[in-house]
Amino acid sequence: MQIAGQASRIAVLLAFILTLGACQTSAPHHQGQDLAGTTSPSSSATHVPGGVLIVVAAVTAPDQPGSVDLYRLDGSRAAHYSLEAGSGVFAAAGSRIFFGRGDQLNALHPDGTVESLGPLGAGDIRWFASNPTGTSWLWSTHQEGDTTTKSAVHLGAPGIQGRVVEELTAAGQTLAPLMWTNRGAFIEAAPVGGHGGYFPFGRSIGWLLVEGSVHRLDPTSGRVTPVPGSPRCAFGDEASDNSVICFPGGSSVRLYAQSGKVIDVALAKPRFTIAAEAFCAPAEAICTVAGASGVGNGMAYPNGTPPPEQYGTDLIRPDGSISRFGPDGTDPAMGPQSWLPDGQLVLWRRPDAAGGAPGVYVLDRSGRGPFIPTKGEPVGYLG
């Protein structure tokens, strides 16, 4: 996940408010103490939210305060944290919401305690990925020279000093941890300059566009394994049956089976004029594919305002069968973590999307489930 702190960033924790009442969405709030430098919250432990919690962060300008909300799967709000301007939320996994302040990495826990996780090191910090349990994490740094860029992937965990597990010195390329799922850690050799043109799936917290070659990294041994199809086919994810889903270009998706069989699937237009966001369920061979019609491309309206972008999500299986899923105007909310441990799928409607009010949907396989109205950006889930 790329840390996109240029245009807007998610500010760092200053204080928190816990929402009381497990069965009440609009329960009274209790103001917590300033958490800067503290290790325990002012609220009683009996009110610490438990279970799987969806983390949603407000998107604000760097010099403005923000907030982070935790939601239960029934759509009720479990906790609200006020945020101080100046730093950014990177990811959420296990019991940790990772955020940076200066060159320091920290974690906010559901009970409001803040854990110091050590320095992030010198260089421009652009990408961050946690393992599914939040107990180890990868981030990359890069330093641009006159003709080449030197980049490194670092491994961190509680109580240990971060160490470099992969390095690259190349012209115009930088190492970028894309994701760390049950299938492994996936690293991209990404273009330094980033994406040019219109990309409707951009985010403030993470930039999910894959433009370079992708490989699997064993963070313990440093072993690198090629990913089938990369870089000719833009990597999406690897499914539980070891098949790889990727995008060869245009309105299509490609599946590489472990047997070597390759399946190309045409996607419906105009819903998939631009296709991206293939994320696979952790314990089932099924993946999302998201599309956008492209009508929101502001470059086509140099003297005016474009209409709202039109998003859609389909589900695809390794045999190539595909079906439409979820409400109009939605796409996967939290990258690979859009799939919850119980098989539910979290989608969101962006604030600038067509189809209805912005917010987050927690959906069972039939497409039913609660809607959480919010203009914030989903980060991941805890639990």
C-alpha positions in Angstrom: 0.0 0.0 0.0 1.5 3.3 -1.0 1.5 6.1 1.5 -0.1 9.0 -0.5 0.5 11.9 1.8 0.9 14.6 -0.9 -2.7 15.6 -1.6 -4.3 14.5 1.7 -3.3 12.3 4.6 -4.9 10.7 7.5 -3.7 12.6 10.6 -2.3 10.9 13.7 -3.9 10.1 17.0 -4.3 12.8 19.6 -7.3 11.7 21.7 -10.1 9.2 21.6 -13.8 8.8 22.4 -15.3 5.4 23.0 -18.9 4.8 22.1 -20.8 3.1 25.0 -23.6 0.6 24.5 -23.0 -2.5 22.4 -26.6 -2.4 21.2 -26.9 1.3 20.5 -25.6 3.0 17.5 -26.1 6.5 18.9 -24.9 5.8 22.4 -23.4 8.7 24.5 -19.7 9.5 24.0 -17.1 9.7 26.8 -14.1 12.0 26.1 -10.8 10.2 26.6 -7.5 11.7 27.8 -4.7 13.0 25.5 -2.9 9.8 24.3 0.3 11.4 23.3 3.0 9.5 25.3 0.5 7.4 27.2 0.0 3.7 27.4 -3.5 3.3 28.8 -6.9 4.8 28.0 -9.1 6.6 30.4 -12.1 4.5 29.7 -12.9 1.3 31.5 -11.7 -1.9 29.9 -15.3 -3.2 30.0 -16.0 -0.8 27.2 -13.2 -1.9 24.9 -14.7 -2.9 21.6 -14.1 -6.6 20.6 -14.7 -8.9 17.6 -14.0 -7.9 14.0 -14.0 -4.2 13.6 -13.9 -2.2 10.4 -11.5 0.8 10.5 -12.6 4.0 8.6 -10.4 7.1 8.5 -11.5 10.6 7.6 -9.6 12.1 4.7 -8.4 15.6 5.6 -5.7 18.1 4.5 -2.3 17.6 6.2 -2.8 20.7 8.4 -6.3 19.8 9.5 -7.4 17.4 12.3 -9.1 14.2 11.3 -10.6 11.1 12.9 -10.7 7.3 12.9 -13.9 5.3 13.5 -14.3 1.6 14.4 -17.5 -0.2 13.3 -18.9 -3.5 14.3 -20.1 -5.8 11.5 -23.8 -4.9 12.3 -23.0 -1.3 11.2 -22.9 0.2 14.7 -20.0 2.4 15.7 -17.8 0.9 18.4 -15.3 3.7 18.9 -14.2 7.1 17.6 -10.7 8.5 17.8 -9.9 12.2 17.3 -6.8 12.7 15.2 -4.1 15.3 15.2 -2.8 16.9 12.0 0.7 15.9 10.8 0.9 12.2 10.3 -0.8 9.3 8.5 -2.6 6.0 9.0 -0.9 3.2 7.0 -2.9 0.1 7.6 -5.0 -2.0 10.0 -4.6 -5.7 10.9 -4.8 -8.0 13.9 -5.1 -5.6 16.9 -3.1 -2.7 15.4 -3.9 0.4 13.4 -0.5 1.4 12.1 0.3 5.1 11.8 3.4 7.2 11.3 4.6 10.3 13.0 7.8 11.8 11.6 10.1 8.8 11.1 8.4 6.8 13.9 6.0 3.9 13.4 3.3 3.5 16.0 0.2 1.3 16.5 -3.2 2.3 18.0 -5.1 -0.6 19.7 -8.8 -1.0 20.0 -8.6 -0.1 23.8 -7.0 3.2 22.9 -3.4 2.4 23.9 -0.6 3.5 21.7 2.4 1.2 21.0 5.8 2.5 19.7 7.1 0.2 17.0 10.4 1.9 16.2 11.9 4.1 13.5 11.0 3.8 9.8 14.5 4.9 8.8 15.8 7.4 6.3 14.4 7.9 2.8 11.0 8.6 1.4 8.4 6.2 2.9 5.9 5.3 0.2 4.6 1.8 0.7 3.5 -0.3 3.7 1.9 -3.8 4.2 1.1 -5.7 7.3 0.7 -9.5 7.5 -2.9 -10.6 8.2 -2.4 -10.8 12.0 -0.6 -7.5 12.4 2.4 -9.1 14.0 4.9 -8.4 11.2 5.0 -5.7 8.6 6.9 -4.5 5.5 7.7 -1.0 4.3 9.9 0.4 1.6 12.2 3.4 1.5 13.8 4.9 -1.6 16.3 7.6 -2.4 16.6 9.1 -5.9 20.0 9.8 -7.4 20.9 11.5 -10.6 20.4 8.4 -12.8 19.2 5.6 -10.5 17.0 5.1 -7.5 18.1 3.0 -4.5 15.2 1.3 -2.7 14.8 -1.2 0.1 12.1 -3.4 1.7 12.3 -3.5 5.5 10.8 -6.1 7.8 9.5 -5.1 11.3 7.9 -6.9 14.2 7.2 -6.0 17.9 10.4 -5.9 20.0 12.9 -6.2 17.1 14.8 -3.7 15.1 13.7 -3.4 11.5 16.0 -5.0 9.0 16.4 -4.8 5.2 15.1 -8.0 3.4 15.4 -6.8 -0.2 17.2 -4.1 -2.1 17.2 -2.7 -5.6 19.2 0.0 -7.4 17.7 0.7 -10.8 16.8 3.6 -13.1 13.2 4.6 -12.7 12.2 1.7 -10.4 11.5 1.4 -6.7 10.5 -1.6 -4.6 7.0 -1.5 -3.2 5.2 -4.0 -0.9 1.8 -4.3 -2.5 0.1 -6.7 0.0 0.9 -9.4 2.5 -1.9 -12.0 2.6 -2.3 -15.7 3.6 -0.7 -16.5 0.2 2.5 -14.5 1.0 4.1 -11.1 0.6 4.0 -9.6 -2.9 6.5 -6.9 -3.9 6.3 -4.7 -7.0 9.2 -3.1 -8.9 7.1 0.1 -9.4 7.8 3.1 -11.6 9.3 5.9 -9.5 7.1 8.5 -11.2 3.9 6.7 -10.5 0.8 6.6 -12.7 0.1 9.1 -15.5 -3.4 9.6 -16.7 -6.8 8.8 -15.2 -7.0 6.1 -12.6 -10.4 6.0 -10.8 -9.3 3.5 -8.1 -6.9 5.8 -6.4 -7.0 6.3 -2.7 -5.6 8.7 -0.1 -4.3 5.9 2.1 -3.2 3.4 -0.5 -2.5 3.5 -4.3 -3.5 0.1 -5.6 -2.4 0.5 -9.3 0.1 -2.1 -10.4 2.4 -0.9 -13.2 5.6 -3.0 -12.8 6.7 -6.5 -12.3 5.6 -8.3 -9.2 7.2 -11.2 -7.3 6.6 -13.0 -4.0 9.1 -12.4 -1.2 9.7 -14.7 1.7 10.5 -12.1 4.4 12.4 -14.6 6.6 14.8 -16.0 4.0 14.7 -13.2 1.4 13.8 -15.7 -1.3 12.2 -14.2 -4.3 9.7 -16.2 -6.5 8.3 -14.9 -9.8 4.6 -14.5 -10.2 3.0 -16.0 -13.3 2.2 -13.5 -16.0 4.0 -10.6 -14.5 4.8 -8.0 -15.8 2.9 -8.6 -19.1 -0.3 -9.0 -17.1 -0.8 -6.5 -14.2 -0.9 -8.6 -11.0 -4.2 -8.6 -9.0 -3.9 -11.4 -6.4 -3.4 -15.1 -5.8 -6.3 -17.3 -4.8 -6.5 -20.1 -2.2 -6.1 -22.7 -5.0 -2.8 -21.0 -6.1 -4.3 -19.5 -9.3 -3.2 -16.0 -10.1 -5.6 -13.3 -11.4 -4.3 -10.4 -13.4 -5.2 -7.7 -16.0 -3.7 -8.1 -19.5 -5.1 -4.7 -20.6 -8.5 -3.5 -21.8 -11.8 -4.8 -20.5 -10.6 -8.3 -19.6 -9.1 -10.3 -16.8 -6.8 -13.3 -17.0 -6.5 -16.4 -14.8 -3.3 -18.5 -14.5 -4.2 -21.9 -12.9 -1.5 -23.8 -11.0 -1.7 -26.5 -13.7 -0.5 -23.9 -16.3 -3.9 -23.4 -17.9 -4.7 -19.8 -18.9 -8.2 -18.4 -19.1 -9.1 -15.0 -20.5 -12.5 -13.5 -19.4 -14.1 -10.6 -21.2 -15.7 -8.1 -18.9 -18.9 -6.2 -19.5 -18.7 -2.7 -20.9 -19.2 0.1 -20.1 -19.0 -1.1 -16.5 -15.5 -2.4 -17.0 -14.1 0.2 -19.4 -11.4 0.4 -16.8 -10.8 -2.8 -14.8 -8.8 -3.3 -11.6 -9.0 -4.4 -7.9 -8.8 -8.2 -8.1 -8.8 -9.5 -4.5 -9.3 -13.1 -3.5 -11.0 -14.6 -0.5 -8.6 -16.1 2.1 -10.1 -19.5 2.2 -12.2 -19.9 -1.0 -11.2 -19.7 -4.7 -13.2 -16.6 -5.5 -12.0 -13.1 -6.3 -13.4 -9.6 -6.9 -13.0 -7.7 -10.1 -13.9 -4.0 -10.0 -14.7 -1.8 -12.9 -15.3 1.9 -13.8 -17.0 3.3 -16.8 -14.5 6.2 -17.1 -17.1 8.9 -17.3 -15.5 10.7 -14.3 -12.3 11.5 -16.1 -11.7 15.1 -15.4 -9.2 15.4 -18.2 -12.1 15.1 -20.6 -13.6 18.2 -19.1 -10.9 20.8 -19.0 -13.4 23.7 -18.6 -16.0 21.9 -16.5 -16.9 19.3 -13.9 -17.1 15.6 -15.0 -20.1 13.5 -14.0 -19.7 11.1 -11.0 -17.7 8.0 -11.8 -19.7 4.8 -12.2 -18.2 1.8 -10.4 -19.2 -1.9 -10.2 -18.0 -5.1 -8.7 -18.2 -8.7 -10.1 -17.1 -12.0 -8.5 -15.0 -14.5 -10.6 -14.0 -18.1 -10.0 -10.9 -20.0 -11.3 -13.0 -21.6 -14.0 -13.8 -18.2 -15.5 -17.4 -18.0 -14.3 -18.3 -14.5 -13.3 -21.3 -12.8 -11.7 -22.4 -9.3 -10.7 -22.3 -8.5 -7.0 -23.3 -5.7 -4.7 -25.0 -2.3 -5.1 -24.4 0.0 -8.0 -21.5 2.4 -7.7 -19.4 0.3 -5.3 -15.9 -1.4 -5.4 -13.9 -3.4 -2.8 -13.4 -1.2 0.3 -10.1 -2.4 1.8 -7.9 -4.2 -0.8 -7.4 -7.9 0.2 -9.0 -7.2 3.6 -12.3 -6.5 1.8 -12.9 -10.2 2.4 -13.6 -10.7 6.1 -12.7 -14.0 7.9 -16.3 -15.2 7.8 -16.5 -14.8 4.0 -18.4 -11.5 4.0 -17.3 -8.9 1.5 -16.9 -5.2 2.3 -17.6 -2.7 -0.5 -17.7 1.0 -0.5 -19.2 3.8 -2.5 -16.8 6.7 -2.8 -17.9 10.2 -2.0 -17.6 11.2 -5.7 -19.2 8.0 -7.1 -22.6 7.6 -8.8 -25.3 5.3 -7.4 -26.3 6.7 -4.0 -24.9 8.0 -0.7 -21.3 7.3 0.1 -20.5 4.7 2.7 -19.5 1.1 3.5 -21.5 -2.1 2.9 -20.8 -5.3 4.9 -22.4 -8.0 2.6 -23.0 -11.7 2.9 -22.7 -13.8 -0.3 -26.4 -13.0 -1.2 -25.5 -9.3 -1.3 -27.4 -8.4 1.9 -26.0 -6.6 4.9 -25.8 -3.3 6.8 -24.8 0.0 5.2 -22.5 2.4 7.1 -23.0 6.0 5.9 -19.6 7.7 5.8 -17.4 9.9 3.6 -14.3 8.4 5.3 -11.9 6.0 3.7 -12.0 2.3 4.8 -8.5 1.2 6.0 -8.9 -2.5 7.0 -10.2 -4.6 9.8 -9.1 -5.5 13.3 -9.8 -8.9 14.9 
